[in-house]
Amino acid sequence: MDTEEDITLPLSNAANYDESSIVHLEDMEHIRLRPGMYIGKLGDGSSHDDGIYVLIKEVIDNSIDEFAAGFGKRIDMTINFAERKVSIRDYGRGIPLGALVEAVSKLNTGAKYDSKVFQKSVGLNGVGTKAVNALSSYFRVQAFRDGKTRSIEFSQGSLVADSGIIDYVPDDPFLASGTLMEFIPDSKLFGNFHFINEYVESRVWNYCYLNRGLSFYYNDKRYYSKNGLLDLLEHNIEGEPLYPIIHIKDEDFEAAFTHVNGQSSDYYYSFVNGQHTTEGGTHQSAFREDYAKVVKEFYNKKEYAPEDIRQGLVCALCIRIQEPVFEAQTKTKLGSTHLAPNAADGSNSSPVLKTYILDILKRHLDNYLHINSETAEILLDKIQRNEKERKSIAGIKKLAKESSKKASLNNSKLRDCHVHYNSNHARRLESTIFITEGLSASGSITKSRDVETQAVFSLRGKPLNTVSVGKAEVYKNEELNLLHNALDIDDGMENLRYNNVVIATDADVDGMHIRLLLLTFFLKFYPELVRQGHVYILQTPLFRVRNKQKTTYCYSDEERIDAINKTPNPEITRFKGLGEISPDEFKGFINQDMRLDPVLLHKDFDTQGVLRFYMGQNTSQRRDFIMQNLRIEDDENIVVA
């Protein structure tokens, strides 16, 4: 029998595990070391869920909680895009001056643990502003209250200045109370980040929709909502609603909804205590199920399928509950099943969320449909059309799914990754699929990618132009069928496998055409993918400027000219296609610092009109448009790769 000495592995190269291995990190140090635990991913601002926007949200949430408690009806925010500096001022009660340092630098410190002060707040764990402080190169907070003020300043979470408590009596009494916070996210953590105005503006509007009566001034423009979620839906809905928007308000519940044509599933703007739950959660799931149940009972049609009742539904939904439980610190998905937490003895007499929503819909929606018979007829017609369409393509869809399952077992088009968006993995927000043209481009990306979080889907030439085809044609088209099955979005967004869907095509005419064909496909059949901010265009370098000492990759003519001026005796290479960039080079273009252009839909954007013009049969109109807007570029002194 082997002795202990015989089976013990050598540990000469292993670090000793003793008392010196136990390290204590101060609060700010821990946040900087593990930022993902507090704000999700870092990012450079290209994505709507990047950390720099979470920092803004954390500060505004505190101001909104003051407004909800009845203190301060105005919030001012300015963003200096050149300096990348954010300033947010509210006119609430102001942080107590004696606890100002602790309030923004000590974890598990805050007034929101006292439910008497903040009954239905978003942030209850004392983290928000501490994370902003720790992850900013510059952070200043100034509180005003009771004729006094105090200003403190931090850098990377360390206190660098404190004015102490001093007298403050402004000429305008309106300015006598509240809190001002200013910060610049730390470029050491966020890299060469930038704020995208559309992302910020969308968040500002949501705050106004969810807090009627709030005046929000962003860069001196006033944002205000009188009708709450009704305004949200009217401002964001695409196309004409099939019937007037139904708006239900009942204590801590509010919803506005209608149906539209041309949408493959139901779509939600869902919120909890003012927090945009972009991934839904228990409240959204309850509404989906309860809505279908109430409508089915109204028409007394037990055979109606829930998906037929919901297809084309667009809904804005908000619920306010005590001490909500979210599935992550970024609070994008609700996990609570009751309106209030368990009692101290473990019992729970609080209403079940699902039962609560069902009761409200039974009373309000059922009554509305009885009173508004014309709306009831339009809704019934929509359900019946959905049912007819579903049944007409059921056979094709079944064959297509069987075909895609067989193909997925040996799918040469997809090089999958290990971590997916619909999992609970810590890196799920990083999950990305690159859609490339041709084997050469996909080969470079495949060899360069992070196999944990980055997948590659290779197109065979130009995909089908779907602007004038129906869903049946998509199922019949092998390539597009494999693509939407790879994304797993056919039955809605709940199972989306990749957070970032990146179109990676060459920067030439063919590449641009393929890009438009893919965008047409997504916007025609899966607009939710774009609306929710999952679709991006990969920026890849157009030029390489180098000499024996230095290599610079340039993404524009301006960068090329700047690099030439800084590089003696340069050789300039113009890349024609992604396949010409070696895998070693490509690795730097798809890492954490990769440049992505988000595909954004503005609220006044006529999606279907744009698709018809650019991708329809009006060839002569497009030719005239191109001729009138033609630009000629001078590419002299460029070596073509």
Steps between C-alpha positions, in 0.01 A plus 500: 500500500629847413609720786398864531847600377451286188181676386569862605555722197800737502408852603829673440345735241178572689448808712482447875152534650535658844391809696665729246265363230198652674457848352248760615384750240342827598158572348626718215786260423262207467272686261796597281636145504163336422294767317290237323340404832364854533430641153506198268744540213729799453488578125586819312148641468408333170242278672197631689582276798866606530617603844525873435120515458451294815703764686263771376201288599628441852525873566164587342327219691579679826349823365192313378454347844493852643237603244292188574513585871357845420818709511622685192310506171798579280827330404776667298759300308777615271753290311811665362575257216847644440608467863277190553377659821151442644328739743167417668319736739175433683301721736396243759594491866873468441724233650551564874821701516657321794473164320593622153833315476356175629197524270715492186799291609391236752316193376185393682444858610188696405150614594326244279534226759231692689179409316322789672719745309509329160203265461537389136849593393708328232831494683483339841849360541702817561723452195398746224690824559788311660554320169489832314757640741735203478488474121553870427827686458317810627199491732355792692185518708353811661197492728282798593262502799395705802695810393825304478702325229791260475706398199733200479716375215642155422732346245469125431313467828755684715400821678709794378306807619239592761362851544348418837153624597462867414214753486302515177210740444427541125305792356248254354339281771449232233875434513514463878469120508598199295808316377749562218716216370767531233719223364729392219520121449854371536660441158737251666197274539271605213768569238433756228131522588238735361140585587236448230235767534214274381565253781500774762192671357307171498573455870393857575169449320437180696550684827239754391249240378523320833485813714219721379552861603880479503684769304828359376742744337769325298757733340246783539217317320188428706354149507155454650218245486138568589349158428770257610518167318236614253749763382777240486301277267378786281854633461664164429250281318580423137219524250134555579345330803212274400279648773531786751763435766349344811637671812452337841606655831429331833699600810849354445425363152495680165484364146433638152462266204365446150564277198687577179543310174826360371644384832595137561441498877406725790731781610534668841638812660501369857596675821516435874509799736619710207778257406493392133495120519625439147504124560153491650453275797216371714276806450526482121449123494193539721354769275557293183324198647221692671428719196450195277280337766271805542460552123428131445232506770347820360443338161414167666740327264702244693661376180676830423875461531674753728756578227218597261351732761835667571656520153530866406435621856708803603487576871651743748484352849601630842451362848617635835581258779680508833862384505509346151736209442689519171708227343811720471639825637418671168130431577392408148285199600256473791504188714238595763181295512315710761422870542694516826775291663450220749421591857767458769358159594527380139127521428373694200154649508581742215299450178658275239613709205329280242167497686520876556545574127232249399247665731574845355470380140177314574344817633637763262567323170183291508293812574673697227430238233134477603458877479708550183347246262681641194839437663385151599410425137836627371689295759299189411578549132870535579499178706325310225744629237792400723352153538449464125856613425647269761313198368580581138875485563495236774604223261776707344621612842506143629704379203733801530558433871573134435736598221676759717538249785667254265718773355594633845656167587754562228445865416804624311356853507507536878805493724329525837633628831464355849324788681155611387279797585209278612715337768588608853872519426690797642619595149163468329490870406818450296344228282540606137434353157682639197312461171761499226505476121694213351742248642810721484357768733349245736833315504685805631240567769470132598874475561507829694184476711451424867339155479334553838281794395534554123325296229529533121228443240623491141273608215525349154506811283201735512195394702143520375340846471201455731331838455220355286477141628299333773611298799454175306779601262733553796439147624560365150827691466765277655744777588253735669332206671831391648576859604183567698523153654859575605368814672195307633264797456219339301267485802602833654802657665496298823736235362740730312838326513730798434487845657691657211410417140784650297489536123861469380520567126758656272504878462430478125185508286429129538558516874264796535236315299523192721475724804178653365355158418561379856353816651197460273453144629524603865280809467236319295460188715681563831490876566515432875861389453586849375267690733657338805847608388654164410611572140832663412728566203863402555750771416817356351803700391501643149870582503827389653772761532839364600876522485765277656439642848124555518167367367172693521159372390262770378122490477449822302677741269550738791680231700704406193617857446583540868700175500691600185598830660632315806682221314827571310526328161166324531365213295123531464287192434132515408314187614239381252352219706503342845658184360815697418561580865703228671357327809777647716401849389128427523523403865548865592184602314254265676626513857360707787598820316333414170315780328130440449240726340159429656199478270256748655132553426376850573142537616404688180681254272274355228653153486270348239515810279879500507514129420263541206702789357849352536421131452178494294431487127534877440833473319468822301423708812806362678721563198391866490561530874849353467591729212387806695701401809811351338839577658839438339786405731867553415702193594835607360823392672330189642640151451212257451542176695 
